[in-house]
Amino acid sequence: VTDEYPEILLAEDNPNDVELTLEALAGHNLANRVTVAGDGVEAMDYLRCEGAFAGRPQRLPAVMLLDIKMPRKDGLEVLREIRDDPRLRRLPVVILTSSREEQDIITSYDLGVNAYVVKPVDFEEFMDAVERLGVFWALLNESPPEKD
Amino acid sequence: MGEPRATRKTDDRRDVPASRHFQRGLVAGFILLAALIVVVAFWGWSQQAGSIRSQAEANLMAVSELQADEIAAWLGERESDAESIRGDPLLAGAARQVAEETAGDGTVTHVRSRLASLQRNYGYLDVVLASPDGEILLREPAGMTHQLSATTQATIAEAARTGEVRSTGLYLAEDGDVRLEWAAPLLPEGPGGAVAGVVLLHADPDEYLYPLLDEWPVPTRSGESLLVERRGDEVVFISPLRHRAEAALRYTIPLARTDLPAAQAVQGAHGAVTGIDYRGVDVLAAAQSVPGSPWYVVAKVDADEILGPISSRGWTAAAFALVAVALAGTGTLLLWRRRESQVATALIAREREFASLFEGMMEGVATHELVRDAGGTPVDYLILDVNPAFAEQTGLAADEVRGRRGSEVFASELPPFLDEYARSVDTGSDQRLEGYVEPLGRHLQVSVTPQGGERFAAIVQDVTPAKLHEQELAASEALFRYVFENALVGMSMTEPTGEVHVNQALCLMLGYAPEDLRDKRWQEITPPEDIPEIEARLAPLLAGTADAARFQKRYLRKDGGIVWADVSTRLRRDDAGEPLYFITAVLDISHRVKAEMRISRLNEELEQRVADRTAELDAANKELEAFAYSVSHDLRAPLRHVSGFSALLSARAGDQLDDKSRHYVERISDSVNEMGTLIDDLLAFSRTGRKELSIERVDMDALVAEALAPLREDTRDRSVDWVVTPLPPTAGDRSLLRQVWANLLDNAVKYTRGRDPARVEIGALEEDHSNVFYVRDNGVGFDMEYAHKLFGVFQRLHSAAEFEGTGIGLANVQRIIARHGGRVWAEGATGEGAAFYFSLPRRRETPT
């Protein structure tokens, strides 16, 4: 992992999903820039360089792919904390979830999510979606400046 | 005629007792006033008498004191004259020379002139220079020639012996002269030395002493002062007396005569005393001792002089009292007369009144006289006189009855009321009678008043109509009582005091025996908490703002139970408008009320149950929501993984797999996709059940056109006849109704596959309370035997191979229509097409 390359934070508790997601991102050489957080708490520790990530250089990822249903702290809580934190609030966050629940979609947008993607059941479609997400947010999109 | 008139007069006087009272009061008042006048007069007089008497006493005291003082002063002067001579050595020396006859002419002249000056200056009768043995040496004035009395001689000897001044006191000399002398010894060698001679001072009581007693500072007619002295057992009057000549020193009385103030005085009495004087006349006196002497001054005045004014004033007071009493008597008499005339006037007026009353009164009056047989038993009565109203009250003309006997008038041996009349006459008391008089056919009310002797008056009133009315009233009362008592509904009569009278039905209703309810008040048969409300309902009746009231009321049974009653009550008033009683009809509605109460209790329970169920339903909905959420998340994830990993497998090992293996991988992939669809449909179905309806006006034509658009696109390569007739607008949730149309039309397209041309009809029927919409096709149809399964979840009548689908669509349609309050049904036959209907209630006001 080099400093020049943009980084992707994947918050996902299910190892199968992690594996499939990493597989999907492998195509554009994006997989090795992915950091995986097993739940909301770990994700917040990473972003704030706390706990297990205390020694990490202070640097925000280019995008965070966030699952909703996670143990300890769910995705919507994580999103709220990020938007309430002055240092983190501009971080691009994409909800990547199995839920098509209207309430989840509304809440996410109210909290200021950057995109909401429902994981397609069909693997081809899934691969396609994740790959496009990675390319768009990690490579095409211009990240917000580090300084306030 | 004279006798009854007298009686009558007496009676009339008795009728004006006020007059009698007045006269009695008048006499009593007069006596009282006269007594008062006498008492006042006597009191005033006695006050004056007391004051006159005490004034007189004070005067006498003052006079006696004054005179005693003056006499004492005079005596003192004489004493000091004598003392000054005794202490004169020159005179003493000269006197010795005279006595020894050695004196020259000059000396004799000197002594003479001294004696003469004494005599002249102090008013002595004469002044004598005597030798100690009583021989006169010199005398001034020389003209005096009387002998020295024995008393004088003795006194001179005493003075010469003692060398002290001596007085003779008042005494009667041998020649009958009253004398008073002082003997002053001359002491040429000073006190204690030999006596050269004695100077004798001869005072004149008539000139100096007695006049002092005549000096009365207050005017008096009989006032007199006297000097007395005690000598042994006697009292000696030593001054002249006005009413007794030559009394001085000659008149004495025994000491025991204490009725004389003089006797009292010498025995130490002091102040005012009463008694008789030397004349035997009643006097008022005051005594005073003269200091330095054995004398007493007694000042007295005749009692007449003092009592004279008192008695004259007494007469004046008596005269005044007499005049006052006479005036009061005259006044009383005048008042009496006036009253007499008033009473007489009143009597005349009353006579007139009586006459006019007799003539004009409404009641008939007849005067009678009782007729007795020889044995004194009353047998008949004579009618003396009747007034005009008598005819009216009895129907008997005055001419027919006046002067005739009762037995004649009434044509009966014993005329009406004879016994009662006789009793009134015998006892002298008034009576009231009432009775039916057969011969007259009338009911009469009679007041009997005895008039003295055998006479009596009867005041007669015809009460026949009133009697008839009374009887009718009694009959109607009885009828009312019968109706009241025997009515099948409860009846009560309630007095304003609250006391109730109830009928049998009400007794039965309340479980009381009739006698238990006697004297009970309605408040005692009413639950206490209901009383204020009932009072409020009765208030308008009592206030007169309402005639009747009807309400439901609870009664308290004797056994403590409650009776619900429908109560109608009306307030009866008397002629004056005062409330008499409430008449109340009471209907037992306990059964009805209990039923109503049960219904209301059941309703409450039902509401509670509904609330409980609603809560349960809410809980179930929540669970379902959670379930659906979990399905959408958790069920789809493994599916995705299966799909993902099988795809990865075929990508990685595709070349090495044989056809069979590749087929399996495809089957896995297809199954996964199918299950994904199922889950999505199921979630949609669950959402339609949970989603809040947002009702609005829906243009069904437009909605159908929207739903048709994608289908027209999909069936471009098929031949479909769309028959769309205009649809009525309706009210509902637009997006859900669109799903209904989409599902039904989707099905029609699906199940007409293979028909050429396929025909799909869309239309509506208007029923009474709802609009019925339908979609009819000429597709494969269905067997009506399974029609009931059409709308079940996951229920299908065709295999997936024939027609794809999950069996959720129609279940969803039914749920949406049911939520709109409508109904769904289908008609069809295998191979002959199907028709699906749904009805939506027509709302009275379709929102625009």
Boltz contact constraints between the chains, C-beta under 6 A:
constraints:
  - contact:
      token1: [A, 16]
      token2: [B, 641]
      max_distance: 6.0
  - contact:
      token1: [A, 20]
      token2: [B, 644]
      max_distance: 6.0
  - contact:
      token1: [A, 69]
      token2: [B, 633]
      max_distance: 6.0
  - contact:
      token1: [A, 98]
      token2: [B, 633]
      max_distance: 6.0
  - contact:
      token1: [A, 98]
      token2: [B, 636]
      max_distance: 6.0
  - contact:
      token1: [A, 98]
      token2: [B, 637]
      max_distance: 6.0
  - contact:
      token1: [A, 99]
      token2: [B, 632]
      max_distance: 6.0
  - contact:
      token1: [A, 99]
      token2: [B, 633]
      max_distance: 6.0
  - contact:
      token1: [A, 119]
      token2: [B, 640]
      max_distance: 6.0
  - contact:
      token1: [A, 121]
      token2: [B, 636]
      max_distance: 6.0
  - contact:
      token1: [A, 121]
      token2: [B, 639]
      max_distance: 6.0
  - contact:
      token1: [A, 121]
      token2: [B, 640]
      max_distance: 6.0
  - contact:
      token1: [A, 121]
      token2: [B, 643]
      max_distance: 6.0
  - contact:
      token1: [A, 121]
      token2: [B, 676]
      max_distance: 6.0
  - contact:
      token1: [A, 122]
      token2: [B, 643]
      max_distance: 6.0
  - contact:
      token1: [A, 123]
      token2: [B, 643]
      max_distance: 6.0
  - contact:
      token1: [A, 123]
      token2: [B, 644]
      max_distance: 6.0
  - contact:
      token1: [A, 123]
      token2: [B, 647]
      max_distance: 6.0
